[in-house]
Amino acid sequence: MSVPETSKEKPTTTTPATPAAVPSPAVLAKKEKTTSVAHVSMYTDEDIAAAEKFGRISDDGTIYVVDDGKDRALGSIAEGDVAESAMKLYARRYLDLKQRIALFAQRLSSKNVKTHEIDSSLSAIDAELAAGKCIGDLAALRSRMSELESQAAAKKKELAEAHQKAVAKAIADRTIVVEKAEAIVDQLGSDTNWKDTAEKLRGLFDQWQTLQRTEARVDKPTADGLWKRFSSARSEFNRRRRTWAKNRDAQRAQARQNKEAIIAEAESLKNSTQWGETSRAFNQLMDQWKAAGRAGHKDDDELWTRFRSAADVFFNARENDRKAIDIEEKDNLKKKEALLEQAEKLVPVPDEKAAKAARQKLNGIMDEWDQIGRVPREDLRRVEDRLSAVENQIKAVEEAAWKAKDPETTARKSSFENQITARLKEIDMQIAATDDESLKKKLEEEKKAKQQWLAAISFAR
């Protein structure tokens, strides 16, 4: 049997309203079986008795609650029901409400309570208090709720301020992520490491997602604006990376084409025996290779192997030729050193006759010298100078003999000899005529020099 609930308060006991039927204790027990089981363990008999003091049952079976000093009818007991069971049920409802208020007070002090929890709890408790379908000290509960409503208002203000701070922090943190992404894009250039930069942006995106999960929710316009900036930075990075990749591929293709041309030129030169000219050509090709750009790691390795192979054919052949030439030049050096020993035995020559005989032998040695060929570069000047020294000694004697037979030379010597002789006589007279020691010293030195000249002329004859 259901228990209808009045929508308005009942008049005082002096003018009681028609009581509503109260379900029997058996029906109440069946309807709130779970609650009654909990009540057995939650509330003591003393708790229930204290609550029942605020209720009564009239002779006609009407159940009243004393609310703020006035009786208010809750319902009536049907025939055959136990009045005490109905009273206990209403008392337990009161204790349930009191317990809910106590739990709400405890929840208000929690750090993680939410504003919507406070509002929903207040609304539900206030509605139940307003209905007043229980027996107990309802005035005390309303007084307690008045206190809790003040605490709830303060708590909601605190939560609102904390939420504002959390939202401000969330906006600031996301703004930092956005600005970092925009700074990365602003610094993109020809020297950008695109792989590392992409990793940085992926890290910022992960950070963005973490902030969304862990921080306060940001209002949609602000969140959308920040996301648009962040997304635009990522899109601009991807666009410029694609442009860079396209240009890189084009440059690599051109570099490969350039290097293929260089390789073709190198392969056309690899069998050349024009060592000097071809060496210079390969040096120029190497300069072109360095300026050709990169074709990608794998392609560069393959292209370089081909170019190096062609160059090795030429340079190995040149090296083998040089080794053969070195052997030949060293053998020529030995031959020329043997000729030098013969030539150096021809000097010194004492007179014109000896010089003539030495000249004939030296000419034969020089003819043989010219037939031998080249010697190592580092020995060339040494052996040439030794042969020239022999020739110069013979030539000096030949020139001296020729000059001695030249009439003009003889006339010049005689005239010079006469001048020196006349001057010596004059010096002797000046020395005899002076007492000046300083002058005498100068005249003696001049006399000595003139005598040496005169002796040299006589020897030349």
VOBARO-605070 format. One line per 2 residues: their letters; for each residue x, y, z of N, C-alpha, C. Coordinates in steps of 0.2 Angstrom, whole numbers. Example, Ala and Ser with C-alpha at 12.3 -4.5 7.8 and 13.67 -1.06 7.14 Angstrom:
residues 2
as) 66/-28/39/62/-22/39/66/-16/39  64/-11/35/68/-5/36/64/0/39
END
This chain:
residues 461
ms) 4/-6/0/0/0/0/4/6/0  4/11/-5/8/16/-5/6/22/0
vp) 11/26/1/10/32/5/10/38/2  4/41/1/4/47/-3/6/53/2
et) 10/58/-2/13/63/2/9/70/0  7/74/5/4/80/4/9/85/1
sk) 6/90/-3/10/95/-6/11/101/-1  6/102/4/6/107/8/7/105/15
ek) 9/110/20/10/108/27/3/107/30  2/103/35/-5/102/38/-6/107/43
pt) -12/109/45/-13/114/50/-11/111/57  -12/115/62/-10/113/69/-15/108/71
tt) -13/106/77/-17/100/80/-24/103/82  -25/109/82/-32/111/84/-36/110/78
tp) -34/111/72/-38/110/66/-34/105/62  -34/99/63/-30/94/59/-34/92/53
at) -29/91/48/-32/90/41/-33/82/41  -37/80/35/-39/73/35/-32/69/34
pa) -31/65/38/-24/61/38/-24/57/32  -18/57/29/-17/52/23/-16/45/26
av) -17/40/22/-16/33/24/-9/32/25  -6/29/30/1/27/31/1/19/29
ps) 6/17/25/7/10/24/8/6/30  7/0/30/8/-4/35/15/-5/36
pa) 18/-7/42/25/-8/43/27/-14/38  23/-19/37/26/-24/32/27/-21/25
vl) 22/-17/23/23/-14/16/29/-9/16  30/-5/22/36/-1/22/42/-5/22
ak) 42/-10/26/48/-14/26/50/-17/20  45/-19/16/46/-22/9/49/-17/4
ke) 46/-11/5/48/-5/0/55/-3/2  57/-3/8/64/0/9/68/-6/13
kt) 68/-11/10/71/-17/13/79/-16/14  81/-13/8/89/-12/8/90/-7/14
ts) 86/-1/14/87/4/19/86/2/26  81/-3/27/80/-5/34/86/-9/36
va) 89/-13/32/94/-17/34/100/-13/36  101/-8/32/107/-3/33/105/0/40
hv) 99/2/41/97/5/47/98/1/53  98/-5/53/99/-10/58/106/-9/61
sm) 111/-8/56/118/-8/58/120/0/59  116/5/56/118/12/56/116/15/63
yt) 110/14/65/107/18/70/105/14/76  107/17/82/105/13/88/98/15/90
de) 96/11/95/89/12/97/88/19/100  94/21/103/94/28/106/93/33/101
di) 96/32/95/96/37/90/89/37/88  86/32/87/79/31/84/74/34/89
aa) 75/33/96/71/35/101/71/43/101  77/46/101/78/53/101/74/56/95
ae) 74/53/89/71/56/84/63/56/85  61/50/88/54/49/88/51/54/93
kf) 55/57/97/52/62/102/49/68/98  51/69/92/48/75/88/42/72/84
gr) 39/67/86/33/64/82/28/61/87  22/60/85/17/57/89/11/54/84
is) 7/50/87/2/47/83/-5/49/87  -10/52/84/-16/53/88/-20/47/88
dd) -26/48/92/-30/43/93/-33/40/87  -34/44/82/-37/42/75/-32/39/71
gt) -26/38/73/-20/35/69/-16/40/64  -17/47/65/-14/52/61/-7/52/64
iy) -2/52/60/5/53/62/7/60/61  10/63/67/12/70/66/20/71/68
vv) 23/76/65/29/78/67/29/85/70  33/86/75/33/93/78/39/96/75
dd) 37/101/71/41/105/67/41/112/69  47/115/72/47/122/74/41/123/79
gk) 40/119/83/35/120/88/27/119/86  27/116/80/20/115/77/19/108/75
dr) 13/105/76/12/99/73/10/99/66  13/94/62/12/94/55/11/87/53
al) 5/86/50/3/79/49/7/76/43  9/70/44/13/66/39/9/61/35
gs) 4/58/39/-1/53/36/-4/49/42  -7/44/40/-11/40/45/-10/33/45
ia) -11/29/50/-10/22/50/-16/18/48  -16/14/44/-22/10/42/-23/5/48
eg) -29/2/47/-31/-3/52/-27/-9/52  -25/-11/58/-21/-17/58/-13/-16/58
dv) -11/-10/56/-4/-8/56/-1/-7/63  5/-8/64/8/-6/70/11/1/70
ae) 8/5/75/10/12/75/18/13/76  21/9/80/28/10/82/32/9/76
sa) 30/4/71/34/3/65/34/9/61  28/12/60/28/18/56/32/24/59
mk) 32/24/65/36/30/68/43/29/67  45/22/68/52/21/67/55/22/60
ly) 50/21/55/52/22/48/53/29/47  49/34/50/49/41/49/56/43/52
ar) 57/40/58/63/42/62/69/40/58  69/34/55/75/32/51/76/37/45
ry) 70/39/42/71/44/36/75/50/39  73/53/45/76/58/48/84/57/49
ld) 85/51/52/92/50/53/96/49/46  93/46/41/96/46/34/97/53/32
lk) 93/58/33/94/65/30/99/68/34  99/67/41/104/69/45/111/67/43
qr) 111/60/42/118/57/39/120/60/33  115/61/28/117/64/22/120/71/23
ia) 117/75/27/120/82/29/127/81/32  128/77/36/134/76/39/140/74/34
lf) 138/69/29/142/68/24/143/73/19  138/77/18/139/83/14/144/88/17
aq) 144/89/24/148/93/28/155/91/27  156/84/27/163/81/27/165/82/19
rl) 161/81/15/163/82/8/165/89/6  162/94/9/164/101/8/171/103/10
ss) 174/99/15/181/100/17/186/96/13  183/92/8/188/89/3/191/93/-2
kn) 197/91/-4/201/96/-8/198/95/-15  195/89/-17/193/88/-24/186/88/-25
vk) 182/92/-20/175/92/-21/174/97/-27  169/96/-31/167/100/-37/161/104/-36
th) 161/110/-39/155/115/-38/148/111/-40  148/107/-45/142/104/-47/140/99/-41
ei) 144/96/-38/143/92/-32/139/96/-27  142/101/-25/140/105/-20/133/108/-22
ds) 132/110/-28/125/112/-30/120/107/-30  122/101/-32/117/95/-33/115/93/-26
sl) 120/93/-21/119/90/-14/114/95/-11  116/102/-11/112/107/-8/105/106/-11
sa) 104/106/-17/97/105/-20/93/99/-18  96/94/-17/93/88/-15/91/88/-8
id) 96/90/-4/95/91/4/89/96/5  90/102/2/85/107/3/78/104/1
ae) 77/101/-5/71/98/-7/68/93/-2  73/89/1/70/84/6/68/88/12
la) 72/93/14/70/96/20/64/100/19  63/103/14/57/106/12/51/102/12
ag) 52/96/10/46/91/10/45/89/17  50/88/21/49/86/28/46/80/30
kc) 46/75/26/43/68/27/47/64/31  48/66/37/52/62/42/51/65/49
ig) 53/61/54/52/63/61/58/64/64  59/70/67/66/72/70/66/79/71
dl) 72/81/74/73/88/75/75/92/68  69/93/64/70/96/58/73/104/58
aa) 71/107/64/74/114/65/81/114/65  84/109/69/91/108/70/94/107/63
lr) 91/103/59/94/101/52/94/107/48  89/111/48/88/117/44/94/122/46
sr) 95/123/53/100/127/56/107/125/53  108/118/54/114/115/51/115/117/44
ms) 110/116/40/110/117/33/112/125/31  109/129/36/110/136/35/118/137/35
el) 121/134/40/128/135/41/132/132/35  130/126/33/133/123/28/132/127/21
es) 127/130/20/126/134/14/131/140/14  132/143/20/137/148/20/144/145/18
qa) 145/139/21/152/136/20/152/134/12  147/132/10/146/130/3/148/136/-2
aa) 145/142/0/146/148/-4/153/150/-4  156/149/2/163/151/2/168/146/-2
kk) 166/140/-1/169/134/-5/169/135/-12  163/137/-14/162/138/-22/166/144/-24
ke) 166/149/-20/170/155/-22/177/153/-22  180/149/-17/187/147/-17/188/142/-24
la) 183/138/-25/184/134/-31/184/138/-37  180/143/-38/179/147/-44/186/151/-45
ea) 189/154/-39/195/157/-40/201/152/-42  201/146/-39/206/141/-41/205/139/-48
hq) 198/139/-50/197/137/-57/200/142/-62  198/148/-60/201/154/-64/209/154/-65
ka) 212/152/-59/219/152/-59/221/146/-63  218/140/-62/219/134/-66/219/135/-74
va) 213/139/-75/212/140/-82/217/145/-85  219/150/-81/224/155/-83/231/151/-84
ka) 232/147/-80/238/143/-80/238/138/-87  232/135/-88/231/131/-94/232/135/-100
ia) 230/141/-100/230/145/-106/238/147/-107  241/149/-101/248/151/-102/252/146/-104
dr) 251/140/-101/255/134/-103/254/132/-111  248/132/-113/247/131/-120/250/137/-124
ti) 250/143/-122/252/148/-126/260/147/-126  263/145/-121/270/144/-122/272/139/-127
vv) 268/133/-127/269/128/-132/268/131/-139  263/135/-140/261/138/-147/267/143/-149
ek) 270/147/-144/275/152/-145/282/148/-147  283/142/-144/289/138/-145/288/136/-153
ae) 282/133/-154/281/131/-161/282/136/-166  279/142/-165/280/148/-169/287/150/-170
ai) 291/150/-164/298/152/-165/302/147/-169  300/141/-168/304/136/-173/303/137/-180
vd) 297/139/-182/295/140/-189/299/147/-191  299/152/-187/302/158/-188/310/157/-190
ql) 313/152/-187/320/151/-187/322/146/-193  317/143/-196/318/139/-202/322/142/-207
gs) 327/139/-210/332/142/-215/335/136/-219  340/138/-223/344/133/-227/348/129/-223
dt) 350/130/-217/354/126/-212/350/122/-207  343/122/-208/339/118/-203/340/111/-204
nw) 340/108/-198/340/101/-197/333/98/-197  330/96/-203/323/95/-203/321/89/-198
kd) 325/84/-198/323/78/-194/323/80/-187  328/84/-184/328/86/-177/322/91/-176
ta) 321/95/-180/316/100/-179/309/97/-179  308/92/-183/302/88/-183/301/85/-177
ek) 306/82/-174/306/79/-167/304/84/-162  306/90/-162/304/95/-157/297/97/-158
lr) 294/97/-164/287/99/-165/283/93/-162  285/87/-164/281/81/-161/281/81/-153
gl) 287/83/-150/287/84/-143/282/89/-141  282/95/-144/277/100/-142/270/98/-143
fd) 269/94/-148/262/91/-149/260/86/-143  265/82/-141/264/77/-136/262/82/-129
qw) 266/87/-128/265/91/-123/258/94/-123  256/97/-129/249/100/-129/244/95/-127
qt) 245/88/-130/240/83/-128/240/82/-120  246/82/-117/246/81/-110/243/86/-106
lq) 244/93/-109/240/98/-105/233/98/-106  230/96/-112/223/95/-112/220/90/-108
rt) 224/84/-106/222/79/-102/222/81/-95  227/85/-93/229/86/-86/227/92/-83
ea) 226/97/-87/225/104/-84/218/106/-85  216/112/-82/209/114/-82/207/115/-90
rv) 200/114/-90/197/115/-97/197/122/-99  199/124/-105/199/131/-107/193/132/-111
dk) 190/138/-111/184/140/-114/185/139/-122  180/137/-126/181/135/-133/184/140/-137
pt) 182/147/-137/185/152/-141/193/152/-140  195/153/-134/202/153/-132/206/147/-134
ad) 203/141/-133/206/135/-135/206/134/-142  201/136/-146/201/136/-153/206/140/-156
gl) 207/146/-153/212/151/-156/219/149/-155  220/146/-149/227/143/-148/229/137/-152
wk) 224/133/-153/225/127/-157/226/129/-164  222/134/-167/223/137/-173/230/139/-175
rf) 233/143/-170/240/145/-170/245/140/-170  244/135/-166/248/129/-165/248/125/-172
ss) 242/124/-174/241/120/-180/244/123/-186  243/130/-186/246/134/-192/253/133/-192
ar) 257/134/-186/264/133/-186/266/126/-188  263/121/-186/264/114/-189/263/113/-196
se) 258/116/-199/256/116/-206/262/120/-210  264/125/-207/269/129/-211/276/126/-211
fn) 277/122/-205/283/118/-205/283/113/-210  277/109/-210/277/103/-215/277/106/-222
rr) 274/112/-224/274/115/-230/281/116/-232  285/119/-228/292/121/-230/296/115/-230
rr) 295/110/-226/299/104/-226/298/101/-233  292/101/-235/290/98/-242/294/101/-247
tw) 294/108/-247/297/112/-252/304/111/-252  307/110/-246/314/109/-245/316/102/-248
ak) 312/97/-246/313/90/-249/312/90/-257  308/94/-259/307/94/-267/313/97/-270
nr) 316/103/-267/322/106/-269/328/102/-269  328/98/-263/334/94/-262/334/88/-267
da) 328/86/-268/328/80/-273/330/83/-280  328/89/-282/330/92/-288/337/93/-288
qr) 340/96/-283/347/97/-282/351/90/-283  349/85/-280/352/79/-280/352/76/-287
aq) 346/77/-290/346/74/-297/351/78/-302  352/85/-301/356/89/-305/363/87/-303
ar) 365/85/-296/372/83/-294/373/77/-297  369/72/-298/370/66/-301/372/67/-308
qn) 368/71/-311/369/72/-319/376/75/-320  378/80/-315/384/83/-316/390/78/-315
ke) 389/73/-310/394/69/-308/395/63/-313  389/61/-316/389/56/-322/393/59/-328
ai) 393/66/-329/397/69/-334/404/69/-333  406/70/-326/413/70/-324/415/63/-325
ia) 412/58/-323/414/51/-323/415/49/-331  411/51/-335/412/50/-342/418/53/-345
ea) 420/59/-343/426/62/-345/432/59/-342  431/57/-335/437/53/-332/438/47/-336
es) 433/43/-337/434/37/-341/437/37/-348  436/43/-351/439/44/-358/446/46/-357
lk) 448/48/-351/455/50/-350/460/45/-347  457/40/-344/460/35/-339/466/31/-343
ns) 466/30/-350/471/27/-353/476/31/-356  476/38/-355/480/43/-358/487/42/-355
tq) 492/43/-359/499/43/-357/502/50/-357  498/55/-358/500/62/-358/500/64/-351
wg) 505/62/-347/505/62/-340/504/69/-337  507/74/-339/507/81/-336/500/84/-338
et) 498/84/-345/492/87/-347/486/83/-344  486/76/-344/480/73/-341/480/73/-333
sr) 486/74/-330/485/75/-323/482/82/-321  483/87/-325/480/93/-324/473/93/-325
af) 471/89/-330/464/88/-332/460/84/-326  463/79/-323/460/75/-318/459/80/-311
nq) 464/84/-310/464/89/-305/458/94/-306  457/96/-312/451/100/-314/444/96/-313
lm) 444/90/-315/438/86/-314/437/85/-306  442/85/-302/441/84/-295/438/91/-292
dq) 440/96/-295/437/103/-293/430/103/-295  428/101/-301/421/100/-303/417/96/-299
wk) 420/90/-297/417/85/-292/415/89/-286  419/92/-283/418/95/-276/412/101/-277
aa) 412/104/-283/407/109/-284/400/106/-286  400/100/-288/394/97/-291/388/96/-286
gr) 390/96/-280/384/95/-275/384/88/-273  379/87/-268/378/80/-266/372/77/-269
ag) 372/70/-271/367/67/-274/364/62/-269  365/62/-263/362/58/-258/368/53/-256
hk) 368/50/-250/373/46/-247/374/40/-251  369/36/-253/370/30/-257/373/31/-264
dd) 369/36/-267/372/38/-274/379/41/-274  380/45/-269/387/48/-269/392/42/-269
de) 391/38/-264/396/32/-263/397/28/-270  391/27/-273/392/23/-280/395/27/-285
lw) 394/34/-286/397/38/-291/404/39/-289  406/40/-283/413/41/-281/417/35/-283
tr) 414/29/-281/418/23/-283/420/22/-291  415/24/-295/416/24/-302/421/30/-304
fr) 421/35/-301/426/41/-303/433/39/-301  433/36/-294/439/35/-291/443/29/-295
sa) 438/24/-298/441/19/-302/444/21/-308  441/26/-312/444/28/-318/450/32/-316
ad) 450/36/-311/456/40/-309/462/35/-307  460/30/-304/466/25/-302/469/22/-308
vf) 465/20/-313/468/17/-319/474/22/-322  472/29/-322/477/33/-325/483/34/-320
fn) 482/36/-314/487/37/-309/491/31/-308  489/25/-308/493/19/-307/497/18/-313
ar) 495/20/-319/499/19/-325/504/24/-324  503/30/-322/508/36/-322/513/34/-317
en) 511/31/-311/516/29/-306/520/24/-308  518/19/-312/522/14/-315/527/16/-320
dr) 525/21/-324/529/24/-329/535/28/-325  533/32/-320/538/35/-316/543/31/-313
ka) 541/25/-310/545/20/-307/550/18/-313  548/17/-319/552/14/-324/557/20/-326
id) 555/26/-326/559/32/-328/564/33/-322  562/32/-316/567/33/-310/573/27/-311
ie) 571/21/-313/576/16/-314/581/18/-319  578/21/-325/582/23/-330/587/29/-329
ek) 584/34/-325/587/40/-323/593/38/-318  592/33/-314/597/32/-309/603/28/-313
dn) 601/24/-318/606/20/-321/610/26/-326  607/31/-328/610/36/-332/615/40/-327
lk) 613/41/-321/617/45/-316/623/41/-315  623/34/-314/629/31/-313/634/31/-319
kk) 631/31/-325/635/32/-331/638/39/-332  635/44/-330/637/51/-330/643/52/-325
ea) 641/49/-319/646/50/-314/653/46/-316  652/41/-319/658/37/-322/662/42/-327
ll) 658/45/-331/661/50/-336/664/56/-332  661/58/-327/664/64/-323/671/62/-320
eq) 671/56/-318/678/54/-315/683/54/-320  682/52/-327/686/53/-332/688/60/-333
ae) 683/64/-334/684/72/-335/688/75/-330  687/74/-324/690/77/-318/698/75/-318
kl) 699/70/-321/706/68/-321/710/72/-326  707/76/-331/710/80/-336/713/86/-333
vp) 711/88/-327/713/95/-325/717/93/-318  721/98/-316/723/105/-320/727/104/-326
vp) 727/109/-330/731/109/-336/737/114/-335  743/113/-336/748/117/-335/749/123/-341
de) 748/121/-347/750/125/-352/745/124/-358  746/128/-363/742/128/-369/741/121/-372
ka) 747/118/-373/747/111/-376/743/106/-372  744/106/-366/740/101/-361/733/103/-362
ak) 731/110/-362/724/112/-363/721/109/-369  725/109/-375/722/107/-381/721/99/-381
aa) 725/95/-378/724/88/-377/718/87/-373  718/90/-368/712/89/-363/706/91/-366
rq) 706/96/-371/700/98/-374/697/93/-379  702/89/-382/700/84/-387/696/78/-383
kl) 699/76/-377/696/71/-373/690/73/-370  689/80/-368/683/82/-365/677/82/-370
ng) 679/84/-376/674/84/-381/671/77/-382  675/72/-382/673/65/-383/668/63/-377
im) 671/65/-371/667/64/-365/660/67/-366  660/73/-368/653/77/-368/649/74/-373
de) 651/72/-379/647/68/-384/644/62/-381  648/58/-377/645/52/-374/640/54/-369
wd) 641/60/-365/637/63/-360/630/64/-363  630/67/-369/623/69/-372/619/63/-374
qi) 623/58/-376/619/52/-378/616/48/-372  618/49/-366/616/45/-360/609/47/-359
gr) 607/53/-359/600/55/-357/599/58/-350  593/58/-348/592/62/-341/593/58/-335
vp) 595/62/-330/596/59/-323/591/62/-318  590/59/-312/586/61/-308/586/69/-307
re) 581/72/-306/581/80/-306/585/82/-300  585/79/-294/588/81/-288/596/81/-289
dl) 598/77/-294/605/76/-296/608/80/-302  603/83/-306/605/86/-312/610/92/-311
rr) 608/96/-306/613/102/-306/619/100/-303  620/95/-299/626/93/-296/631/90/-301
ve) 628/86/-305/633/83/-310/635/88/-316  630/92/-318/631/97/-323/636/102/-321
dr) 636/104/-314/641/109/-312/648/106/-311  648/99/-310/655/96/-310/658/96/-317
ls) 654/94/-322/657/94/-329/659/101/-331  654/106/-329/656/113/-331/662/116/-328
av) 664/113/-322/670/115/-318/676/113/-322  676/107/-325/681/104/-329/682/108/-335
en) 677/110/-338/677/113/-345/680/121/-343  678/124/-338/680/130/-336/687/131/-335
qi) 690/126/-332/697/126/-331/701/125/-337  699/121/-342/703/120/-348/702/127/-352
ka) 696/129/-352/694/135/-356/698/141/-353  699/142/-347/703/147/-344/710/147/-347
ve) 713/142/-347/720/141/-350/720/143/-357  715/140/-361/715/142/-368/714/149/-369
ea) 710/153/-365/709/160/-366/715/164/-364  719/162/-359/725/165/-357/730/164/-363
aw) 731/159/-366/736/158/-371/734/162/-377  728/162/-379/725/166/-385/727/174/-383
ka) 725/176/-377/726/183/-376/734/185/-376  738/180/-374/745/181/-374/748/182/-381
kd) 745/179/-386/747/180/-393/743/186/-397  739/189/-394/735/194/-397/739/201/-397
pe) 741/204/-403/746/210/-404/743/216/-400  737/217/-400/734/222/-397/734/222/-389
tt) 733/215/-387/734/214/-380/742/215/-378  746/213/-382/753/214/-380/755/221/-380
ar) 753/225/-385/754/233/-385/751/236/-379  745/234/-377/742/237/-371/746/235/-365
ks) 749/229/-365/753/227/-359/759/231/-359  762/232/-364/769/236/-364/768/243/-362
sf) 763/246/-365/761/253/-363/760/254/-356  756/249/-353/754/249/-346/760/248/-342
en) 765/243/-344/771/242/-341/776/248/-340  776/252/-346/780/258/-346/777/263/-341
qi) 771/264/-341/768/268/-336/769/267/-329  769/260/-327/770/258/-321/778/259/-319
ta) 782/258/-324/789/259/-322/791/266/-321  788/271/-325/789/278/-325/787/280/-318
rl) 781/278/-316/778/280/-310/782/277/-304  785/271/-304/789/269/-299/795/273/-298
ke) 798/276/-303/804/280/-303/802/287/-300  796/289/-302/794/296/-299/792/295/-291
id) 790/289/-289/788/288/-282/795/288/-278  800/285/-281/807/284/-278/809/291/-276
mq) 809/296/-281/811/303/-281/807/306/-276  800/305/-275/796/309/-270/798/307/-263
ia) 799/300/-263/801/298/-256/808/301/-254  812/301/-258/819/304/-256/819/311/-255
at) 814/315/-258/813/322/-257/809/324/-251  806/320/-248/801/322/-242/803/320/-235
dd) 802/324/-230/803/322/-223/797/320/-220  791/321/-223/785/319/-220/783/312/-220
es) 783/309/-214/783/302/-213/776/299/-216  771/303/-215/764/301/-217/764/300/-224
lk) 767/305/-228/767/305/-235/772/299/-237  777/298/-234/782/293/-236/778/286/-236
kk) 774/285/-230/770/279/-229/765/278/-235  762/283/-237/757/282/-243/761/281/-249
le) 767/284/-250/770/283/-256/773/276/-256  775/273/-251/778/266/-250/772/261/-252
ee) 766/263/-249/761/258/-251/759/258/-258  759/264/-261/758/265/-269/763/261/-272
kk) 769/262/-270/775/259/-274/774/251/-273  772/248/-268/771/241/-267/766/239/-272
ak) 760/242/-272/755/240/-277/757/240/-284  761/245/-286/763/246/-293/768/240/-294
qq) 772/238/-290/777/233/-291/773/226/-292  768/225/-288/764/219/-289/761/219/-296
wl) 758/225/-298/755/225/-305/761/223/-310  767/226/-309/772/225/-314/774/217/-314
aa) 774/214/-308/776/207/-308/770/203/-311  764/205/-311/759/201/-314/759/202/-322
is) 761/208/-324/762/208/-331/767/204/-334  773/204/-330/779/200/-332/777/192/-332
fa) 773/190/-327/771/183/-327/766/181/-333  762/186/-335/757/185/-341/761/183/-347
r) 767/186/-348/771/185/-354/774/178/-354
END
